[in-house]
Amino acid sequence: MSTSRRIRLLAACAVVLTATATTTAAGATTSTDTTSATTTTTATDSTATDSTGTSSAATLTPASANGTTGTDQDPLARFHSQRLHWHTCSLDASDALGRALDDAGAACADVTVPLDYTDPAGRTITVAVSRLKATDAAHRVGALLLNDGGPAGPSLHMPLTKPKVMGDVAGRYDLIGMDPRFVGRSTPLDCGWDLGSAFFRSAGSNLAAYRDEVTVARELAKQCKRAHGDVLPHVTTRNTARDMDVIRAALGEGALSYLGYSYGSYLGEVYTQLFPGRTDRMVLDGVNTPEQYNQTLLRGAETANEAALRAWASWAAARHDTFGLGATRGEVLATVNRILAAAAQEPLRIGTTYQLDEHVLPSLFVGGLGSDLDERRTALADTARILARAADRKPVEPSEALAGQLEFLLTGAGSAPSSQMTAILCGDVAERRGVGTYWRAVEKSRKVSSLTGPLANNITPCEFWDRPTEPPTQLDNDIPALLVNATGDPRTLYSGATAMRRQWPSSRLLTVQGARQHGLYGEYGNTCVDDHVNAYLRTGQLPTRDLTCQA
């Protein structure tokens, strides 16, 4: 998602992937996907337009009992050959996103995919896609699939946001947005929680507070299993990658080009492993490796977030006359610590509706550290100013932005996105570490960052989730991709990008030196980055060497 949208959502519910420093779980698989081994070779657009302008499912070729179509030995043939019914994107008069897509000339469709790829003749679900068709027929490259991160970040909107940075290059691609399975408009999942902070909670200041977190995590896992136990085993990144390949085939493409941000880099990596030879031009922005993708998303990022906090504090101190948080970096950091201590003693009252305790409050600060753009730093300073008054037990009213974040974090308004993120991550990599393991890591991490440490190492619902149906993905390939990362990215650490560069010797790394920014291409206003990415998307030729841009 765009930097501002991605960071706002992170501040609300942490729906963004962050790099960590843990190792891959034992038993990771490097196999290619055998459920979809037949490549679609048709060069024509195997889609149809729904003249009624209403949403309708794709047309599938009837399948035999074993999921094949006649003599076709591809068990997914009826999905690969389905005719997509393109229709207007607007669902009703209140659907702003749909209207914007329609106004831009995009169309939408619902792609039918198996719930369980080991049983393609069984139950199906739909995945929502949008398409803004190429306008430069003479230089058309093919489909460019877009993913905005997450896990569980909706991406249907992305054909609206990317043409601005792509310029004339956009006309060479069919821009494809996609809400991943069980997200947004794609058979959405909601566990019915009364909070949206399931994956971005802090352990608290003492063992008693941490024990409360253990109870919360256990109950959230139980509630989700009761609500959706039948589908949870299939809510995984590997299945989303399989859905991508069905989309590729249904579009009539022999290969996909791909632009993925944050978690989207991991999704792209998984796709290349499962479907070798089916990618064209790949850009991964905010790079994460499979070895760093695990159920404690921020573990390993404490140092980077502490550095981002100190940098923000210096910025805020230089604007003390505006924000009143302190005239020096030390004074601003003391204000932050005072806010945290007050919430640990007694929840802060924000308006007449919200009480903000030590488990949720840290996420407002950590969520605000994902960008060093003035706009985002200002937003965090505005929030800190309100929280500082609340810490003094003075009556305060939330800003519109803070009210939205608190509603998301503290009420059922955030249940669906939080449920979806949790289900994907736990479905991918859940493991039983033992309740005491998290607390020991929390205590150790406080020495690095009293703000981020207890949040990054806290227990999550994955501790109580059923084991994944497949082992985590491990790469044993080499893909000529363009990797993009900032040296100070506090979410997907720069070390992840350099590790992926070593994993993929044919790739090239585009570094932004000195930026504390998550998400760069078209997000940061860095002409150097945007020009290099566009040159690659235009020509398909990677730079001859790694490149560096300055922040």
N, C-alpha and C positions, 0 to 999 in steps of 0.2 A: 504494500500500500504506500501511498505517498508518504514522505517523511513526516509531515505534520499529522496526517491521519494515523500513520503507524505509531508515532510517539504518543498521540492522544490515547489511542487504544491501549498502548502499553501502560500508560499512566493509570488507565482505568482497570485493566484486567490482565496486563502482561501478555497479550496475545502477540508475542514476537519471540522468535528463537534467539537464544544467546549462546555463544561459544563457551565451552567449559574445558576442563583439563583432565577429565577422567578417561579411562580406557574402555575399549569396546568389550561388551559382555562376551563371555565365552560362548562358543558355538555360532558365532556370526557366519552368515552364509554369503558366498560369492557366486552362487549359481545364477544363470540366466533364467528367465521365466519360460516355463515349458507349457503354460496354459495358453499362450498366444504366440506360437512359434512361426506362424505363417504370415509373411509380409504381404500387405495389399499392394498390388502393382498398378492398379488403375490410375490413370493420369487425369481423369475427368472428375468433376465435382459431383459426388454421388449423394446429392442432397436435393430436397424438394422444398418448395415454398408452400406454406399453408395460406391459401388465399383468403381464409376467413379472418386472419389476423389474430387468432386466438391461440393460446398455448395448447399444444397437443404432443403426445408422445411420438417418438420416432417409430417408423414402420419396420418391423422385424420380419425377416424371412422365417417361415415356420420351421421349427426344429423337430428333429426326431427325438425319441426318448433319450438318446445318449448325448443330445445337445448339438449334433452335427446336422448339416443340411445336405441330404442326399449322399452323394459320393464325396463331398468335400470333407477332408480329414481334419480341418481346422475346427476344434471344438467351439471356437468363438466366432465362427463364420457368420452366424446370423446377426451378431453384434457388429462385426466389422463391415458388413454389407448393408446395414440399416440405412434407410433414407431419412435424413433429418428434415423435419418440417420447420422451416424458418418462419418466424412470426414477429410481430411487434413485441418490444421488450416490456412495455408498460403493462402492469397488472391491473391497475385501476387509477382513478383520478388522483389518488394520494401518493402514487408511486413516483417519487422524484427521480430516482435512479433510472427507472424504466423510461421515463419521458426524456431524460437527458440522452440516453442511448439512442432512442428513436430519433431525436432531433439531430444527432450526429450522423445519422444514416446507418446505424448498426442494426442488426437483427439478432434474435435470440432463438435458441432451440433447446430441447431437452433430450439428452443422449441416454439411451437405455443401456445399462451395464448390469452384469451379474452382481448380486449381493456377495456371493461366495464364488470366487473364481475356480475353486475345485469342484463346483457343482453348477456349471454354466446352464444346465437345463432347469435349474431351480428358480428361486425367487429373484426378482429383478428390482432395481431402484433406478432413479433418474439423476443425471448430473446436468446442471444448467450451464450453458455456454452462451457467449455473445460473440459476434463477428462483425468487424468493420473491414470490408473487402478492400483489396489492393486497388489502387487507382492508376498505377503505372504498369499497364499490362506488358509493355515492352521489356521491362526490367523486373518482372515479378519473380520473387525468390520462392515464396510458398507461405505456409502458415507459421506465424510466430506466436507460440503459446506463452501467456503471461501469468506469473504467480507473484502475489504481493506479500508472501511470508506467512507467519503464524507461529506454530501450527494453528490451523483453522481460520486463516485470513481469507475472507471473501475476495474474489478477484474478477468478478463479472464486470466491474466498472472500468477495468484497466484499459480497454480500447479508447476510453475517453481521455485518459491522463497521459498516455505515452506519445501521441502524435506531436505534441508541442515540442518536446525535446528531440524527437527523431527527425523533425522537419521533413524534407523530401524523401528521406529513407522510409518513412511510414508507408508511403504509397506503394512500395515494393512488396509489402506483406499483407496477407490477411491477418489482422490482429485479433487474436482469440483470447477472450476472457473466460474464466472458468471458476465457478464455486466448487471447491473439492467436495467429494461425497460427504454428506451429512452436515454441510455448512451452507449458510445462506439459503439459496433457493434449490439446493440439491438434496432433497429428502432430509431436511434439517433434523438434528437430534437435540433434545433438551432433557436433562435429568431432573428438572423441576426443583433445583436448589433455590434457597432463599438468599443467595449471595453470588457475586461474580468474581470473587477473589481466590478461588480454589487453588490456583497455582502461583500465587504471588503474595503469600502470607509470610510473616516473620515469626520466628520461634518464640520471641518474647525475651524478657530480661532475666527470667529464672526458670528453674525446673518445673515449678507448678504451672507456669504459663505454657511451657512447652508441652506438658501433659494435656492441657486443654487442646493444643493443636493436634496431638495424636488422636484425640476423640473426634475432632472435626474431620480430619482426613479419613478416618475409618468410616464415619457416618456418610460422608459424601460418596465414597466408593460403594457402600451398601445401597444407597439410594439410587445411584446410577445403574447398578446391576439389576435392581428391582424394576426400574423403568424400561431398560433397554438391553437386558442381558442377552436377548436373541441376536442383536446386531453388533454388540460391542466387539466380538472377535474379528469383525470385518472392517472396523474403523481404523485403518492403518495407512501409513505412507506408501507401503508397497502396493496396496490395492488402489490408492489414488494414482500411482504411476501406471498401473494396469489400465485404469480408466483413461489416462492420457493416451495410451496406445490405441484404445478403442476409438477415441476421438480422432486421432491421427488417421486411422483407417476409414472411419465414416466420412471424413473430409476428403478422402481420396488422395492423401499425401503419402509419399513413400518415406518421408522423414520429416521431423519437426525441428524448427528453430525454436529457441527457448530463452526467455529472460526471467530469471527468478531472483527475488530478494530474500535475504535472511533465511528463514526456514525453507523458502523456495529454492535456495541453493542445495540443500539436502535432498529435497524432492527431485531436483534435476539430476543429482548424482545417482540416486536410486534408480531413476528411469534409465540412465545410461548403462547401469549394471544389469538390469533386467532385460533390456532391449538393445543389445549392441548393434551398432550400425544404423540406428534409426534417428539419429540427431544430425542436424546440419550446423547452424551457427548457435553457439551457446554463450550466454553472458550470465555469470553468477555474481551477484552484488551483495556483499556482506556474507562472506563465505564461511560455511561450517562443514566440518568433516564428520563422517559417520562415527569416528572414534570419540568425538566430542558431543554427540547427541545422546542425552540421557535424561533421566527423570528429575534431576535437580538442575534446572536449566541454567542458572547463573553461577553454579559452582565453578570456581576457577577464574571468575571475572571480578573478584573482590578488589584486587589491586587496580584494575582499569576503572572501576566505578568510583573507587576512592580518589583516584587522580582526577576523574571528571568532576567529582564533588568539590574538590579543592579549586579546580579551575573555575567552576561556577561561582564559588564563594569569592574568589578574587574579582570576578566580573561584577558580582552584586555589590561588593565593597566599594568599587569605583563609582557606584550609582547609589550610594547611601542616602543622598538627598532625595532620591525617588522612592526607594523601598524601605529605608530605615531598618535594615537588618544588621548593620554593623559597618564601621568605617574601615575595618581591616579584614583580611581573610580570616584571621583567628576569631574576630568578633562575630563574623557571619557563621562560622562553624560552631561557635559557642551557642548561637541562637538556635541552630539546628539541634544540637544536643539537648538544649533546654526544652525544646518542643517534644523530642523523643522521651525525655525523662518524665515530663508532665503526663504524656499519654500512658506511660507505664504505671504511673501512680493512680491515675483515674482517666477514663476516656474523655476526650475533648468534645465539647458540645459545639456543633456547627449548625447555626440556625435552630429551629424548633424540631427538626426532623432527624438529624444525624448525630451519632456518637461514634467517635473515631478512636479506636483503641490501639495498643502497641503492636497488634498483629497486622493491622491493615495500614496504619499511617506510614510506615517506611516505604511502602510501595509508591506513595505519591512523590517522594523525593527520588527514589531510584528510577521510577518511570520517567521523571523529568530530565534525567541525565543522558538520554540517548542522542542528543544533538547539541552542538555548540553554536547553532544559529541564534542570533539575538532574539528572534521571535520566541523560540522555545525556552531560552534562558529567562526571558521576561515572564513567560507564563509560570515558570517555576517560582520565580521571585514573588509574583503576585500571590500565588498559593501560600508560600512561606510566610508572607506578611499576615495573611488571615490566620494561619495556624499559630503564629507567635502570639497574637491577641487572644486566641482561644486557650493557649497554654497559660496565659496570665489570668484565666478564668473570667475574661471579659466577654460580653455578648457579641457575637459576630454573625454575619450573614454570608453564606458562600457566594462567590462569583458564579456567573452562569456556567463557566467551564468547570469549576470545582463541584458545583451541584451535580453536573452530569457525571463526573467521575465518581462521586460518592453514591449516587443512585445506582451506578453500575456495580460498584464494589460491594455495597452493603445491602442490596435488595435483589429480588428475583429478576430485575431488569437485565442483569448480567449473567443470568443462569445459562442461557443457550450458548453464547460464545465460550464461556468458561467450561461448560460441559463438553463442547466439541474439542477444545484444545486439550483438555484432560484425556478424553477418550482416545484421541489420536496418539498423543505422547505415550500414554500408558499402554495402548494397544501395540505400540512399536517396541518399547524398551522397558516395560515394568519389570522390576526385580525386587525380591525381598532382601533388604539389607539388615533388617533388625532395628527396632525402635531406638535402641540406645546408640546405634551408629550415628544417626543424625545429630543427636544431642552433643556427642563428643566432637563432631565436626563443627557444630555451631559454636561451642565454647572455644575451640581452637581458632576459628575464623574471626572472632571478635578482636583479636590482636591485630588483624590486618585492616578490618573495617567494621566498626561497631554498628554502622548503618546497614551495609550490604551483607555482611557475613551471616547474621542470623536469618536473613531472608533467603540468601542463596543456598544455604545448607539445610533448610527446614524440611521436615517430613512433608510428603505430598500424598494424595490419594493413591498414587501408583504403588505405594508400599502394601496396599490392601487390595489391589487389582488382581484379576486372574492373569496367569502367565500368558504372554503373547503366543498366538498360534504359529508364528514363524520367528526364527531367530533374527536378530538385527542384521541389517545389510552391511557387508564389508566389501570394499572395492578392490578389484584386481585388474582394473582396466587403465587405459590411458586415453583421455579425450582432449582434443585440441580446442579448449574453451578459453574465453577471456574472463579472468578472475579479477574482481574489483573490491578493494578494501581500504579503509582508513587505518592508519597506524594506531590511533587512539580509540577505535570503535569499542565502546563498553558493552556491546551485546554479542556480536560475532567477532571474537578477538582476532587481531592481526595474525597471531600464531596459527589460527585455523587456515587462513589464506595461504600462508607460506607452507603449511603442511600439505595442503591440496596441490600446491604448485609442485612439490616434490612427488606427490602421488601421481600426478599427471604431467610428465615431462614435456608433452606436446603442447601444454597450455602456456599462457602468458599471464603475468600478474601486473595489474595496473594499481599502483600504490598511491594513496593520497597522504602525503607526509604532513604530520602535525595536526590532523583533523580528529576531533572527538565526535565522530559522526557515524550514525548507523543508517546506511542507505545513501548512495552517492549519485548514480546516474539519473539525471533529471530531478534530483531531490535536493542537491546541495548548492546549485548555482555555480558549479565549477566548470568553466568552459573547456578546460584541458581534459577533464574526464569525459564530458559529453561528446567532445569532438572525436576522441579516440574510440569510444564505443560506437559512435555512428559510422566511423570509417570502417570498422570491422563488420558491422551489420550491412553496410553498403556493398563491400567487396568480398566478404567472406575470408579475407586474408588477415591472419593474426600478425601483430608486430613481430619483427625479427628478434626482439629481445624484450625483457621486462621493462616497464616504463614507470616513471614517477611523476606525479603532479604535486604541486604545493597547495596547501590549504588556502 
